[in-house]
């Protein structure tokens, strides 16, 4: 069972990385200074900027915002489930 949680954790991490990259790509188009080397910290820094920029363009919040938050929640959940299954 730990192998299943590990695979799901890695998949959620890949999905989270893709959404992070999409957010930073959109924010970079808004003339914000983005450093792709520190991608994990830059996303948290520019998340509100992405939300307001996409809302101004389309009238709605971009889908990458919700995808990022959802995949981040899944990352945390799968990490906890993996640690729980290792403790047994």
GILINVEN-V15260 format. One record per residue. N is the residue number from 1. RES is the residue in one letter. PHI is phi in radians with two decimals (NA if undefined). BURIAL is # if it has 9 or more other C-alpha atoms within 8 Angstrom, else .. D_LAST is the distance of its C-alpha to the last C-alpha in Angstrom with 2 decimals. Layout:
BEGIN
N & RES & PHI & BURIAL & D_LAST
N & RES & PHI & BURIAL & D_LAST
END
This chain:
BEGIN
1 & X & NA & . & 10.67
2 & X & -1.06 & . & 10.09
3 & X & -1.13 & . & 13.70
4 & X & -1.10 & . & 14.98
5 & X & -1.15 & # & 13.88
6 & X & -1.15 & # & 15.34
7 & X & -1.11 & . & 18.50
8 & X & -1.13 & # & 18.91
9 & X & -1.12 & # & 18.55
10 & X & -1.14 & . & 21.22
11 & X & -1.11 & . & 23.43
12 & X & -1.13 & # & 23.35
13 & X & -1.14 & # & 24.27
14 & X & -1.15 & . & 27.17
15 & X & -1.10 & # & 28.40
16 & X & -1.10 & # & 28.26
17 & X & -1.12 & . & 30.25
18 & X & -1.11 & . & 32.84
19 & X & -1.13 & # & 33.37
20 & X & -1.07 & # & 33.65
21 & X & -1.14 & # & 36.30
22 & X & -1.11 & # & 38.17
23 & X & -1.13 & # & 38.30
24 & X & -1.16 & # & 39.60
25 & X & -1.14 & . & 42.10
26 & X & -1.16 & # & 43.51
27 & X & -1.20 & # & 43.72
28 & X & -1.13 & # & 45.46
29 & X & -1.24 & . & 48.06
30 & X & -1.62 & . & 48.77
31 & X & 1.14 & . & 49.96
32 & X & -1.57 & . & 47.02
33 & X & -1.38 & . & 46.13
34 & X & -2.13 & . & 42.89
35 & X & -1.92 & . & 41.27
36 & X & -1.24 & . & 39.04
37 & X & -1.17 & . & 37.72
38 & X & -1.85 & . & 35.73
39 & X & -1.06 & # & 34.62
40 & X & -1.16 & . & 31.50
41 & X & -1.43 & . & 33.57
42 & X & -1.17 & # & 36.67
43 & X & -1.13 & # & 35.12
44 & X & -1.11 & . & 34.22
45 & X & -1.20 & . & 37.71
46 & X & -1.85 & # & 39.52
47 & X & -1.12 & # & 37.57
48 & X & -1.19 & . & 40.24
49 & X & -1.13 & . & 42.96
50 & X & -1.10 & # & 41.59
51 & X & -1.08 & # & 41.36
52 & X & -1.26 & # & 44.94
53 & X & -1.19 & # & 46.34
54 & X & -1.27 & # & 45.10
55 & X & -1.18 & # & 46.19
56 & X & -1.23 & . & 49.61
57 & X & -1.33 & . & 49.97
58 & X & -1.96 & . & 48.80
59 & X & 1.54 & . & 48.60
60 & X & -2.32 & . & 44.84
61 & X & -1.33 & # & 41.77
62 & X & -1.09 & # & 40.72
63 & X & -1.19 & . & 37.86
64 & X & -1.16 & # & 36.13
65 & X & -1.09 & # & 35.63
66 & X & -1.25 & . & 33.55
67 & X & -1.13 & # & 31.82
68 & X & -1.13 & # & 30.86
69 & X & -1.15 & . & 29.53
70 & X & -1.15 & . & 27.64
71 & X & -1.23 & # & 26.03
72 & X & -1.17 & # & 25.18
73 & X & -1.09 & . & 23.40
74 & X & -1.14 & # & 21.49
75 & X & -1.03 & # & 20.58
76 & X & -1.13 & . & 19.14
77 & X & -1.10 & . & 17.26
78 & X & -1.18 & # & 15.81
79 & X & -1.14 & # & 14.88
80 & X & -1.16 & . & 13.00
81 & X & -1.15 & # & 11.23
82 & X & -1.13 & # & 10.47
83 & X & -1.13 & . & 9.18
84 & X & -1.16 & . & 6.99
85 & X & -1.25 & # & 5.63
86 & X & -1.31 & . & 5.53
87 & X & -1.35 & . & 3.79
88 & X & -1.53 & . & 0.00
END
